[in-house]
Amino acid sequence: MRTLNPSLALASLVGFLTAASCTLITDVDRTKIPTDAGAEAGAPGTGGTTESGGTGGTTQTGGTGGTDTGGGAGTGGEAGQNPTGGTGGESGAGTGATGGTSGAAGGGSVTPVCEQATGTITLAPNTFFSDKDTFSIGDGVNAPVVFEFDLNGDGLTNDSHVGIVFDGTENQFGLAALITTAINAQRTAKALLVKATFAEAPIDNGGGEGGAAGAAGSAAGGADNGGATTGPTLDPATDTAHIALENDLAGALGNVRINHSKSSAIGQGIGNGNFKTTGMSGGDAVACASAASCSTDDECASNTCGSDSMCTQ
């Protein structure tokens, strides 16, 4: 009988087991084998900080609010010098779970301003003009009006000028009256929206006339004891004549400088240097509801500046 070699038997057993093992692993569904899940998903990102809105300007809508890049709401623009204030901040996309919400619009408020441009014309003692001396006044809407002193009415240098006829004997008060009349005539004609007031004409502020005499036969008769009718008088030798000027419209357009020109190079200027002017100045308008000239809408309460440079009412 043949005997089995122990070494060969052992080798055969190992080979069988190895083959069986390989076959078992091969038949397993690998998709069922658990895998490593890795790191846990990160937490939502934190929203960005809130940006402040821009400061409102002088425009109708004011500055735009800052954009919120996440987190809280953007703050609206601060109140500007306009009726509606700043626009609220935009809604941000946000890097966290949700973006920021829109900021609230800034609350606008404005104090209306309606100031008319004013000026003055003064004539000191011994003021006299040369023939053809000129000065001009503008209202900011119409073309400036040129006034020309016309000695004895001998004619003007330009048909567009407005003549002030004088004879050379007038003192400063007489000349001021002539100038005032000429300016106001142009205002009546709507060619110049400026009012002139000669404020220092002589004023009679004395008492009333005395009472009538008593009836005949009275023991004493009526006494004429009323107050005197005399008042203070301006002295041409010492007093200055003043003409106050005021634009009919509020607004900065009325700030038109009064110009004057001497007819010749001889002398000390128009009115021999005793004729002086100030203004026009001081005109201003912001959301003005009164009659106003304008160059931008925010000067008008209606928020509409017309093509004629006047606020619509």
Residue frames as qw, qx, qy, qz and C-alpha x, y, z in Angstrom:
[[0.000, 0.893, 0.451, 0.000, 0.00, 0.00, 0.00],
 [0.395, 0.506, -0.034, 0.766, 1.20, 3.46, -0.99],
 [0.380, -0.600, -0.438, 0.551, 1.81, 5.85, 1.91],
 [0.163, 0.921, 0.237, 0.262, 0.96, 9.58, 1.74],
 [0.524, 0.187, -0.209, 0.804, 3.81, 11.96, 1.93],
 [0.252, -0.724, -0.486, 0.420, 3.04, 14.32, 4.84],
 [0.194, -0.408, 0.134, 0.882, 4.76, 17.32, 3.26],
 [0.039, -0.163, -0.658, -0.734, 2.79, 16.98, 0.08],
 [0.220, -0.621, -0.751, -0.046, -0.47, 16.67, 1.97],
 [0.251, -0.650, -0.299, 0.652, 0.18, 19.82, 3.92],
 [0.104, -0.230, 0.357, 0.899, 1.00, 21.77, 0.79],
 [0.107, -0.356, -0.771, -0.516, -2.19, 20.57, -0.87],
 [0.245, -0.686, -0.643, 0.236, -4.30, 21.65, 2.11],
 [0.197, -0.545, -0.054, 0.813, -2.80, 25.15, 2.13],
 [0.033, -0.019, 0.567, 0.823, -3.39, 25.50, -1.58],
 [0.154, -0.518, -0.802, -0.254, -7.04, 24.49, -1.23],
 [0.243, -0.714, -0.472, 0.456, -7.68, 26.93, 1.57],
 [0.174, -0.387, 0.179, 0.888, -6.02, 29.76, -0.32],
 [0.045, -0.190, -0.696, -0.691, -8.16, 29.15, -3.40],
 [0.222, -0.636, -0.739, -0.012, -11.29, 29.01, -1.32],
 [0.249, -0.621, -0.262, 0.695, -10.40, 32.27, 0.41],
 [0.075, -0.189, 0.387, 0.900, -9.88, 34.09, -2.90],
 [0.134, -0.377, -0.778, -0.484, -13.18, 32.81, -4.20],
 [0.250, -0.670, -0.635, 0.293, -15.06, 34.09, -1.08],
 [0.177, -0.547, -0.047, 0.817, -13.67, 37.63, -1.31],
 [0.036, -0.008, 0.596, 0.802, -14.36, 37.80, -5.02],
 [0.158, -0.491, -0.801, -0.303, -18.04, 36.98, -4.55],
 [0.183, -0.602, -0.506, 0.590, -18.69, 39.78, -1.95],
 [0.214, 0.838, 0.350, 0.360, -20.61, 42.95, -3.18],
 [0.499, -0.003, -0.218, 0.839, -18.07, 45.68, -2.59],
 [0.123, -0.531, -0.175, -0.820, -20.71, 48.42, -2.58],
 [0.677, -0.614, -0.352, -0.202, -21.96, 47.06, 0.70],
 [0.690, -0.143, -0.348, 0.619, -18.63, 47.64, 2.40],
 [0.197, -0.944, -0.213, 0.160, -18.81, 50.84, 4.63],
 [0.563, 0.480, -0.073, 0.669, -16.42, 53.64, 3.65],
 [0.367, -0.310, -0.350, 0.804, -14.86, 56.48, 5.75],
 [0.103, 0.864, 0.492, 0.033, -17.47, 59.38, 5.92],
 [0.430, 0.417, -0.025, 0.801, -14.69, 62.01, 6.25],
 [0.121, -0.086, -0.395, 0.907, -14.93, 65.35, 8.07],
 [0.115, 0.664, 0.687, -0.272, -18.33, 66.72, 9.13],
 [0.272, 0.689, 0.359, 0.568, -19.83, 69.45, 6.85],
 [0.276, 0.040, -0.282, 0.918, -18.81, 72.92, 7.98],
 [0.019, 0.655, 0.590, -0.471, -21.22, 75.30, 9.79],
 [0.331, 0.833, 0.353, 0.269, -22.91, 78.09, 7.82],
 [0.465, 0.208, -0.103, 0.854, -20.66, 81.12, 7.32],
 [0.157, -0.645, -0.444, 0.602, -21.25, 84.24, 9.37],
 [0.321, 0.853, 0.346, 0.222, -22.81, 87.26, 7.61],
 [0.463, 0.300, -0.088, 0.829, -20.74, 90.34, 6.97],
 [0.150, -0.444, -0.434, 0.769, -21.05, 93.52, 8.95],
 [0.247, 0.831, 0.499, -0.001, -23.62, 96.16, 8.13],
 [0.405, 0.136, 0.132, 0.895, -22.37, 99.10, 6.09],
 [0.050, 0.628, 0.381, -0.677, -23.64, 102.58, 6.82],
 [0.466, 0.736, 0.450, 0.196, -25.51, 104.51, 4.11],
 [0.415, 0.243, 0.085, 0.873, -24.03, 107.53, 2.36],
 [0.029, -0.482, -0.376, 0.791, -24.90, 110.97, 3.64],
 [0.375, 0.754, 0.538, 0.046, -27.78, 112.64, 1.78],
 [0.364, 0.022, 0.199, 0.910, -26.72, 115.39, -0.58],
 [0.223, 0.383, 0.164, -0.881, -28.66, 118.36, -1.90],
 [0.251, -0.007, -0.743, -0.620, -30.28, 116.26, -4.62],
 [0.658, -0.242, -0.151, -0.697, -33.91, 115.20, -4.47],
 [0.908, -0.172, -0.351, -0.148, -33.21, 111.61, -3.34],
 [0.491, -0.763, 0.405, -0.111, -30.15, 112.14, -1.16],
 [0.073, 0.544, -0.833, -0.071, -27.22, 109.71, -0.86],
 [0.831, -0.001, -0.474, -0.292, -27.69, 105.98, -1.47],
 [0.738, -0.552, 0.330, -0.203, -27.46, 103.68, 1.54],
 [0.038, -0.553, 0.825, 0.110, -24.52, 101.27, 1.81],
 [0.793, 0.098, -0.505, -0.327, -24.81, 97.71, 0.48],
 [0.669, -0.466, 0.508, -0.279, -25.05, 95.03, 3.15],
 [0.457, 0.426, -0.759, -0.183, -22.84, 92.07, 2.26],
 [0.616, -0.173, -0.768, 0.034, -24.57, 89.73, 4.70],
 [0.272, -0.232, -0.644, 0.677, -25.86, 89.81, 8.22],
 [0.051, 0.631, 0.520, -0.574, -27.88, 92.83, 9.33],
 [0.398, 0.812, 0.411, 0.112, -29.63, 95.45, 7.24],
 [0.450, 0.229, 0.072, 0.860, -27.78, 98.22, 5.49],
 [0.091, -0.629, -0.405, 0.658, -28.45, 101.61, 7.06],
 [0.389, 0.792, 0.415, 0.223, -30.28, 104.10, 4.82],
 [0.400, 0.392, -0.016, 0.828, -28.67, 107.34, 3.70],
 [0.181, -0.434, -0.473, 0.745, -28.85, 110.17, 6.19],
 [0.233, 0.853, 0.446, -0.142, -31.36, 112.94, 5.66],
 [0.460, 0.135, 0.232, 0.846, -30.08, 115.33, 3.01],
 [0.101, 0.393, 0.158, -0.900, -31.15, 118.86, 2.26],
 [0.315, -0.006, -0.650, -0.692, -34.10, 117.62, 0.28],
 [0.672, -0.211, 0.058, -0.707, -37.66, 116.43, 0.81],
 [0.937, -0.032, -0.243, -0.247, -37.08, 112.65, 0.63],
 [0.562, -0.646, 0.516, -0.031, -33.72, 112.01, 2.28],
 [0.015, 0.488, -0.836, -0.250, -31.34, 109.17, 1.41],
 [0.823, 0.096, -0.403, -0.388, -32.23, 105.88, -0.27],
 [0.813, -0.446, 0.337, -0.163, -32.03, 102.76, 1.92],
 [0.189, -0.522, 0.803, 0.216, -29.15, 100.28, 1.67],
 [0.682, 0.234, -0.529, -0.449, -29.43, 97.52, -0.91],
 [0.921, -0.258, 0.202, -0.210, -30.12, 93.90, 0.07],
 [0.015, -0.657, 0.744, 0.118, -26.82, 92.02, 0.35],
 [0.761, 0.163, -0.587, -0.223, -26.18, 88.51, -0.93],
 [0.664, -0.575, 0.370, -0.303, -24.53, 87.46, 2.33],
 [0.398, 0.432, -0.809, 0.012, -21.92, 84.82, 2.86],
 [0.281, -0.108, 0.831, -0.468, -23.87, 83.14, 5.68],
 [0.271, 0.340, 0.899, -0.044, -27.16, 81.33, 5.61],
 [0.240, 0.820, 0.514, 0.078, -29.14, 84.42, 4.55],
 [0.385, 0.372, 0.073, 0.842, -28.23, 87.76, 3.06],
 [0.075, -0.287, -0.403, 0.866, -28.87, 91.09, 4.70],
 [0.197, 0.740, 0.643, 0.010, -32.20, 92.87, 4.28],
 [0.277, 0.629, 0.187, 0.702, -32.65, 96.28, 2.72],
 [0.261, -0.227, -0.425, 0.837, -31.93, 99.24, 4.96],
 [0.088, 0.814, 0.546, -0.175, -34.63, 101.83, 5.63],
 [0.360, 0.650, 0.168, 0.648, -34.55, 105.08, 3.72],
 [0.306, -0.136, -0.363, 0.870, -33.23, 108.10, 5.61],
 [0.012, 0.802, 0.580, -0.142, -35.89, 110.51, 6.78],
 [0.361, 0.265, 0.160, 0.880, -35.48, 113.77, 4.83],
 [0.102, -0.870, -0.441, 0.194, -36.59, 117.14, 6.07],
 [0.437, 0.237, 0.126, 0.859, -35.74, 120.61, 4.90],
 [0.067, -0.694, -0.369, 0.614, -36.39, 124.14, 6.10],
 [0.458, 0.726, 0.387, 0.337, -37.72, 126.28, 3.24],
 [0.342, -0.459, 0.036, 0.819, -35.70, 129.40, 2.40],
 [0.343, 0.743, 0.468, 0.333, -37.18, 132.29, 0.41],
 [0.330, -0.656, -0.027, 0.678, -34.87, 135.30, 0.39],
 [0.492, 0.825, 0.237, 0.144, -35.10, 138.13, -2.16],
 [0.614, 0.102, 0.011, 0.783, -32.01, 139.89, -3.44],
 [0.105, -0.949, -0.252, 0.158, -31.68, 143.49, -2.30],
 [0.589, 0.200, 0.052, 0.781, -29.48, 146.45, -3.10],
 [0.138, -0.843, -0.270, 0.444, -29.08, 150.17, -2.56],
 [0.459, 0.550, 0.159, 0.680, -28.30, 153.30, -4.54],
 [0.357, -0.751, -0.270, 0.485, -26.99, 156.29, -2.63],
 [0.383, 0.689, 0.135, 0.600, -26.43, 159.86, -3.81],
 [0.488, -0.436, -0.309, 0.690, -24.29, 162.02, -1.54],
 [0.067, 0.891, 0.155, -0.422, -24.47, 165.83, -1.49],
 [0.102, 0.747, -0.399, -0.521, -23.30, 167.58, -4.67],
 [0.584, 0.093, 0.769, 0.245, -23.93, 164.52, -6.85],
 [0.484, 0.658, -0.072, -0.573, -24.11, 165.39, -10.53],
 [0.783, 0.150, 0.573, 0.192, -24.07, 163.31, -13.68],
 [0.014, -0.409, 0.515, 0.753, -22.59, 163.76, -17.08],
 [0.735, 0.379, -0.070, -0.558, -24.73, 163.31, -20.15],
 [0.771, 0.320, -0.522, -0.176, -24.71, 159.62, -21.25],
 [0.131, -0.366, 0.838, -0.382, -23.59, 158.18, -17.88],
 [0.747, -0.099, -0.488, -0.441, -25.21, 154.76, -17.42],
 [0.281, -0.291, 0.835, -0.373, -25.98, 152.11, -14.81],
 [0.601, -0.015, -0.660, -0.449, -27.69, 148.73, -15.14],
 [0.506, -0.212, 0.643, -0.534, -29.89, 146.60, -12.90],
 [0.482, 0.083, -0.796, -0.355, -30.80, 142.93, -13.47],
 [0.712, -0.292, 0.265, -0.581, -33.37, 140.64, -11.87],
 [0.353, -0.295, 0.888, 0.000, -31.85, 137.29, -12.94],
 [0.577, 0.400, 0.709, -0.073, -34.75, 136.40, -15.24],
 [0.471, 0.862, 0.189, 0.012, -34.98, 139.27, -17.71],
 [0.646, 0.365, -0.049, 0.668, -32.03, 140.88, -19.45],
 [0.355, -0.481, -0.290, 0.747, -30.48, 143.67, -17.33],
 [0.208, 0.901, 0.347, 0.154, -31.93, 147.12, -18.01],
 [0.516, 0.003, -0.023, 0.857, -29.46, 149.89, -18.82],
 [0.042, -0.921, -0.354, 0.160, -30.47, 153.34, -17.59],
 [0.536, 0.230, 0.121, 0.803, -28.86, 156.34, -19.27],
 [0.116, -0.706, -0.278, 0.641, -28.79, 159.91, -17.97],
 [0.395, 0.533, 0.505, 0.553, -30.06, 162.10, -20.77],
 [0.192, -0.410, -0.180, 0.873, -29.21, 165.77, -20.30],
 [0.308, 0.429, 0.002, -0.849, -32.13, 167.91, -21.49],
 [0.745, 0.368, 0.511, -0.220, -33.50, 164.97, -23.46],
 [0.248, 0.713, -0.442, -0.484, -31.00, 165.30, -26.31],
 [0.840, 0.309, -0.369, -0.250, -31.11, 161.57, -27.09],
 [0.814, -0.422, 0.397, -0.029, -29.67, 158.23, -26.02],
 [0.009, -0.597, 0.742, 0.305, -26.57, 156.41, -27.22],
 [0.067, 0.002, -0.980, -0.189, -28.54, 153.17, -27.66],
 [0.517, -0.243, -0.324, -0.754, -32.22, 152.68, -28.42],
 [0.683, -0.274, -0.677, 0.002, -32.37, 149.81, -25.92],
 [0.282, -0.006, -0.533, 0.797, -31.40, 152.12, -23.04],
 [0.226, -0.787, -0.574, -0.030, -33.95, 153.67, -20.70],
 [0.271, 0.513, -0.074, 0.811, -33.52, 157.43, -20.48],
 [0.378, -0.685, -0.463, 0.417, -33.49, 159.46, -17.27],
 [0.281, 0.698, 0.173, 0.635, -33.96, 163.03, -18.41],
 [0.467, -0.680, -0.277, 0.493, -32.42, 165.72, -16.18],
 [0.304, 0.907, 0.092, 0.276, -31.39, 169.33, -16.61],
 [0.603, 0.288, -0.354, 0.654, -28.36, 169.50, -14.32],
 [0.172, -0.555, 0.224, -0.783, -29.96, 171.62, -11.62],
 [0.820, -0.415, -0.288, -0.268, -31.35, 168.76, -9.52],
 [0.246, -0.630, 0.660, -0.327, -29.84, 168.03, -6.13],
 [0.064, 0.194, -0.978, 0.033, -29.31, 164.49, -4.84],
 [0.388, 0.275, 0.732, -0.488, -32.94, 164.18, -3.74],
 [0.575, 0.567, -0.038, -0.588, -34.31, 165.31, -7.08],
 [0.363, 0.459, -0.766, -0.268, -32.02, 162.90, -8.91],
 [0.143, -0.047, 0.957, -0.248, -33.01, 160.05, -6.57],
 [0.545, 0.407, 0.453, -0.575, -36.68, 160.71, -7.32],
 [0.555, 0.570, -0.366, -0.484, -35.99, 160.58, -11.08],
 [0.186, 0.343, -0.920, -0.048, -34.06, 157.31, -10.74],
 [0.324, 0.108, 0.836, -0.429, -36.78, 155.73, -8.58],
 [0.612, 0.491, 0.178, -0.594, -39.49, 156.66, -11.08],
 [0.476, 0.538, -0.594, -0.363, -37.49, 155.22, -14.00],
 [0.027, 0.205, -0.972, 0.110, -36.84, 151.89, -12.25],
 [0.400, 0.253, 0.731, -0.491, -40.45, 151.43, -11.15],
 [0.593, 0.517, -0.114, -0.607, -41.72, 152.24, -14.66],
 [0.393, 0.385, -0.807, -0.214, -39.68, 149.29, -15.96],
 [0.146, 0.011, 0.924, -0.353, -41.14, 147.13, -13.19],
 [0.550, 0.401, 0.353, -0.641, -44.67, 148.12, -14.24],
 [0.602, 0.538, -0.387, -0.445, -43.77, 147.16, -17.81],
 [0.962, -0.139, 0.231, -0.053, -42.52, 143.75, -16.50],
 [0.662, 0.642, -0.318, 0.221, -39.11, 144.40, -18.04],
 [0.282, 0.406, -0.650, 0.577, -37.41, 144.51, -14.63],
 [0.683, -0.517, -0.494, -0.148, -38.67, 142.63, -11.57],
 [0.482, -0.098, -0.425, 0.760, -37.10, 145.02, -9.07],
 [0.194, -0.885, -0.399, -0.141, -38.88, 147.54, -6.87],
 [0.400, 0.261, -0.231, 0.847, -37.26, 150.88, -5.99],
 [0.365, -0.824, -0.432, 0.016, -38.17, 152.88, -2.89],
 [0.270, 0.525, -0.219, 0.777, -36.84, 156.37, -2.24],
 [0.562, -0.504, -0.624, 0.203, -36.98, 156.14, 1.54],
 [0.399, -0.412, -0.283, 0.768, -35.71, 159.54, 2.52],
 [0.052, 0.602, 0.374, 0.704, -38.06, 161.98, 0.86],
 [0.073, -0.234, 0.382, -0.891, -38.95, 164.90, 3.15],
 [0.340, -0.443, -0.830, -0.014, -41.59, 163.83, 5.67],
 [0.237, -0.465, 0.074, -0.850, -44.12, 166.24, 7.18],
 [0.525, -0.317, -0.777, 0.141, -44.78, 164.85, 10.64],
 [0.011, -0.151, 0.333, -0.931, -45.89, 168.06, 12.34],
 [0.223, 0.351, 0.739, -0.530, -49.24, 168.67, 14.09],
 [0.235, 0.617, 0.695, 0.285, -52.57, 169.37, 12.41],
 [0.078, 0.489, 0.143, 0.857, -53.85, 172.80, 11.51],
 [0.026, 0.058, 0.560, -0.826, -55.20, 175.03, 14.30],
 [0.131, 0.571, 0.794, -0.162, -58.90, 175.22, 15.17],
 [0.131, 0.625, 0.414, 0.649, -61.16, 177.76, 13.47],
 [0.018, 0.188, -0.301, 0.935, -61.69, 181.15, 15.09],
 [0.068, 0.401, 0.801, -0.439, -64.63, 181.42, 17.53],
 [0.113, 0.701, 0.616, 0.342, -67.98, 182.80, 16.46],
 [0.083, 0.447, -0.037, 0.890, -68.45, 186.59, 16.53],
 [0.536, -0.615, -0.092, -0.570, -69.74, 187.92, 19.79],
 [0.855, -0.292, -0.362, 0.229, -67.81, 185.44, 21.93],
 [0.397, -0.907, 0.079, 0.120, -65.95, 187.10, 24.77],
 [0.462, -0.601, 0.523, 0.389, -62.55, 185.68, 23.78],
 [0.630, 0.592, -0.357, -0.354, -63.14, 184.21, 20.39],
 [0.996, -0.010, 0.060, 0.070, -61.76, 180.83, 19.32],
 [0.288, -0.763, 0.514, 0.268, -58.01, 180.34, 19.70],
 [0.809, 0.500, -0.303, -0.063, -56.03, 178.98, 16.70],
 [0.418, -0.677, 0.591, -0.133, -53.96, 176.66, 18.85],
 [0.980, 0.194, 0.020, -0.034, -53.39, 173.68, 16.57],
 [0.719, -0.404, 0.351, 0.443, -49.92, 172.18, 16.20],
 [0.112, 0.704, -0.423, -0.559, -47.46, 173.43, 13.66],
 [0.899, 0.392, 0.129, -0.148, -47.43, 171.75, 10.25],
 [0.306, 0.770, -0.561, -0.009, -43.70, 171.88, 9.84],
 [0.974, -0.193, 0.107, 0.046, -41.59, 168.71, 9.96],
 [0.537, -0.534, 0.453, 0.471, -37.92, 167.70, 9.58],
 [0.638, 0.747, -0.078, -0.170, -36.39, 168.53, 6.22],
 [0.876, -0.024, 0.197, 0.439, -33.46, 166.88, 4.49],
 [0.080, -0.885, 0.207, 0.409, -30.57, 169.21, 3.96],
 [0.820, 0.563, -0.032, 0.096, -29.01, 168.96, 0.48],
 [0.159, 0.828, -0.483, 0.235, -25.76, 170.24, 1.92],
 [0.247, -0.499, 0.771, -0.311, -25.34, 167.38, 4.39],
 [0.743, 0.015, 0.569, -0.353, -27.83, 164.55, 3.85],
 [0.021, -0.235, 0.870, 0.433, -27.53, 161.55, 1.53],
 [0.744, 0.154, -0.061, -0.648, -30.39, 160.24, -0.60],
 [0.282, -0.195, 0.939, -0.017, -31.00, 156.48, -0.34],
 [0.726, 0.166, -0.298, -0.597, -32.89, 154.27, -2.77],
 [0.524, -0.209, 0.806, -0.179, -33.75, 150.75, -1.54],
 [0.555, 0.299, -0.586, -0.509, -34.00, 148.02, -4.18],
 [0.552, -0.123, 0.774, -0.284, -35.71, 144.63, -3.78],
 [0.189, 0.091, -0.848, -0.487, -36.19, 141.81, -6.27],
 [0.702, -0.100, -0.024, -0.705, -39.79, 140.67, -6.66],
 [0.925, 0.039, -0.356, -0.130, -38.62, 137.03, -6.69],
 [0.663, -0.608, 0.436, 0.019, -36.74, 134.97, -4.14],
 [0.942, 0.230, 0.150, 0.194, -33.71, 133.03, -5.31],
 [0.573, -0.482, 0.286, 0.598, -30.00, 133.32, -5.99],
 [0.501, 0.459, 0.472, 0.562, -30.58, 134.25, -9.63],
 [0.023, -0.955, -0.254, -0.152, -31.50, 137.72, -8.38],
 [0.559, -0.675, 0.137, 0.461, -27.95, 138.32, -7.12],
 [0.616, 0.572, 0.240, 0.484, -27.01, 140.43, -10.15],
 [0.448, -0.383, -0.097, 0.802, -24.38, 143.07, -9.55],
 [0.228, 0.930, 0.243, -0.154, -25.39, 146.66, -10.33],
 [0.639, 0.032, 0.250, 0.726, -22.97, 148.03, -12.91],
 [0.148, 0.940, 0.177, -0.251, -22.36, 151.63, -13.93],
 [0.673, 0.155, 0.289, 0.663, -20.25, 153.33, -16.56],
 [0.059, -0.732, -0.040, 0.678, -19.09, 156.91, -17.04],
 [0.637, 0.737, 0.222, -0.046, -19.59, 158.47, -20.45],
 [0.475, 0.774, -0.314, 0.277, -15.98, 159.74, -20.56],
 [0.765, -0.037, -0.433, 0.475, -12.68, 159.17, -18.81],
 [0.090, 0.463, -0.232, 0.851, -12.83, 162.62, -17.24],
 [0.565, -0.520, 0.073, -0.637, -13.87, 162.94, -13.61],
 [0.218, -0.360, 0.819, -0.389, -14.23, 160.56, -10.69],
 [0.050, 0.190, 0.980, 0.033, -16.80, 158.17, -12.11],
 [0.205, -0.549, -0.623, -0.518, -20.51, 158.27, -12.67],
 [0.436, -0.829, -0.326, -0.129, -22.19, 160.88, -10.48],
 [0.187, 0.788, -0.390, 0.437, -18.74, 162.43, -9.88],
 [0.394, 0.201, -0.802, 0.402, -17.98, 159.61, -7.45],
 [0.310, -0.121, 0.510, -0.793, -20.88, 160.48, -5.13],
 [0.828, 0.063, -0.151, -0.536, -23.19, 157.93, -6.78],
 [0.040, -0.364, 0.921, -0.133, -22.66, 154.52, -5.16],
 [0.819, -0.054, -0.286, -0.495, -24.39, 151.14, -5.39],
 [0.265, -0.317, 0.885, -0.214, -24.44, 147.89, -3.42],
 [0.657, 0.221, 0.672, -0.261, -25.92, 144.51, -4.43],
 [0.783, -0.292, -0.046, -0.548, -27.98, 143.02, -5.69],
 [0.315, 0.276, -0.872, 0.251, -27.22, 140.28, -3.17],
 [0.328, -0.116, 0.684, -0.641, -28.71, 138.04, -0.49],
 [0.768, 0.121, -0.186, -0.601, -31.13, 136.15, -2.74],
 [0.017, -0.234, 0.969, -0.081, -31.60, 132.46, -1.88],
 [0.774, -0.022, -0.049, -0.630, -34.22, 129.73, -2.27],
 [0.086, 0.153, -0.983, 0.052, -34.56, 126.16, -1.00],
 [0.087, -0.431, -0.898, -0.013, -37.94, 124.43, -1.41],
 [0.062, 0.204, 0.178, -0.961, -39.42, 127.90, -1.72],
 [0.208, 0.559, 0.803, -0.003, -43.21, 128.14, -2.05],
 [0.115, 0.802, 0.140, -0.569, -43.20, 131.88, -2.76],
 [0.638, 0.770, -0.001, 0.010, -42.59, 133.42, -6.17],
 [0.552, -0.615, 0.455, 0.333, -39.00, 132.47, -6.92],
 [0.568, 0.670, -0.441, -0.185, -36.50, 132.33, -9.74],
 [0.837, -0.313, 0.448, -0.010, -34.60, 129.07, -9.98],
 [0.341, 0.611, -0.663, -0.266, -31.88, 127.11, -11.74],
 [0.223, 0.098, -0.969, 0.042, -32.52, 123.70, -10.10],
 [0.534, -0.432, -0.603, -0.406, -35.67, 121.86, -9.02],
 [0.561, -0.386, -0.618, 0.394, -34.73, 121.71, -5.33],
 [0.098, 0.031, -0.170, 0.980, -35.05, 125.50, -5.07],
 [0.464, -0.199, -0.274, -0.818, -38.80, 125.14, -5.53],
 [0.509, -0.090, 0.665, -0.539, -41.41, 123.73, -3.14],
 [0.837, 0.347, 0.056, -0.420, -43.09, 122.19, -6.19],
 [0.659, -0.299, 0.622, 0.300, -39.77, 120.53, -7.02],
 [0.611, 0.510, 0.484, 0.362, -40.12, 121.83, -10.60],
 [0.145, -0.612, 0.151, 0.763, -38.07, 124.66, -12.05],
 [0.643, 0.664, 0.361, -0.125, -39.66, 125.74, -15.32],
 [0.686, 0.318, 0.276, 0.593, -37.91, 126.53, -18.59],
 [0.087, 0.863, 0.106, 0.486, -38.46, 130.24, -17.86],
 [0.405, 0.219, -0.556, 0.692, -36.26, 129.92, -14.73],
 [0.441, -0.351, 0.209, -0.799, -39.32, 130.30, -12.52],
 [0.136, 0.008, 0.945, -0.296, -40.67, 127.81, -9.97],
 [0.383, -0.333, -0.652, -0.563, -43.99, 126.30, -10.97],
 [0.336, -0.238, 0.450, -0.793, -46.70, 126.92, -8.40]]
